[in-house]
Amino acid sequence: MKMAAATFSPEAMSITYVCGIDLGSQSCAGCILRLDKSVVVKSIAFANAREGWQLWEEKLGQLDAKPSQLLIGMEATSRYGRICIRS
């Protein structure tokens, strides 16, 4: 059963940054943009392992924003898609 994606107003949520993550079984890629689509962090590859995710968390931690001001989107594919749809 596929669910429709929720739509949120960035102003209502006071989003400052939008982060995109492409998940792979061995490696992932992520980038960070401002709402005006200017690039803050160009696409970087990192391992789909603890060390890789720690690198990604460091990039997020360097932003001048609280976690609630970050909108993070992931490609819902394979087993990750099934997990995301059910939650």
N, C-alpha and C positions, 0 to 999 in steps of 0.2 A: 504494500500500500504506500503510494507516494503522497507526501504531504506538500502543500504549497509553502513556499518560503515566506516568512513573515517580512513585512516591510516596516521600517522604522524611520522616523524623521531624525537625521543627524542633529538637528538643532534641539529637538526634544531630549535626545540622549547626551547632548554636549560632547559628541565625538570629535576628537582632534586628529587622530591618525587612523588610516585603514591599512591593515596588514593582510597580505595574501600568502597562503602556504599551499604548495603543491606537494602532496605526500607520495612518497615512493617506498617500496619495501626496503631498499638499502639506503637511499638518500632522499632528501627533501630540498625544496627551494623556497625561499621566501623573500618578499620585498615589503617595503613600508612607504606609504604615500601620505601626503596631507590631503585634506578634502578638496583642495584646488587642483589635485592630481600631480602636484610637484613631487619629485622623488626625494625621499629622505634616505632610504637605504636601497641601493640597486639590488637586483636579484642576486642572492647568494645561495650557494649550495651548502648543505650541512648533512651530516650523517643522521640517519634515522636510528639514533642510539642516544644514550644519556649525554655523552659529550657534545653531540650535535645540538641537542635541545638546550643544553646549557649555553652554548654559543648564541642560539636564537634568543634565549631569555636575557642574555647580556645586551643584545641589540635593543630589545624592548625596554630594558631597564635604563638605557641611556636617553630615552625620550623624555621630554619635559611634560609628561602627562601621567595621570593616575590610571591604573588598570581599567577603570570604568570609562575612560575616554578613548579606549582602543576598540576598534571594531575589527575582529579577526575572522577571515573567511577561509575555508578549506574546501578543496575539491572533494566532493563526496563520491568516491569511487571505491570499488572492491569492498573489503570488509569495513572500511571506515565509513562508507556511505550507508551501510546497513546499521551501523552503530548510531550515526547522526540522525537518521530518520526515526529511529525508535525512541530517542531521548527527547 
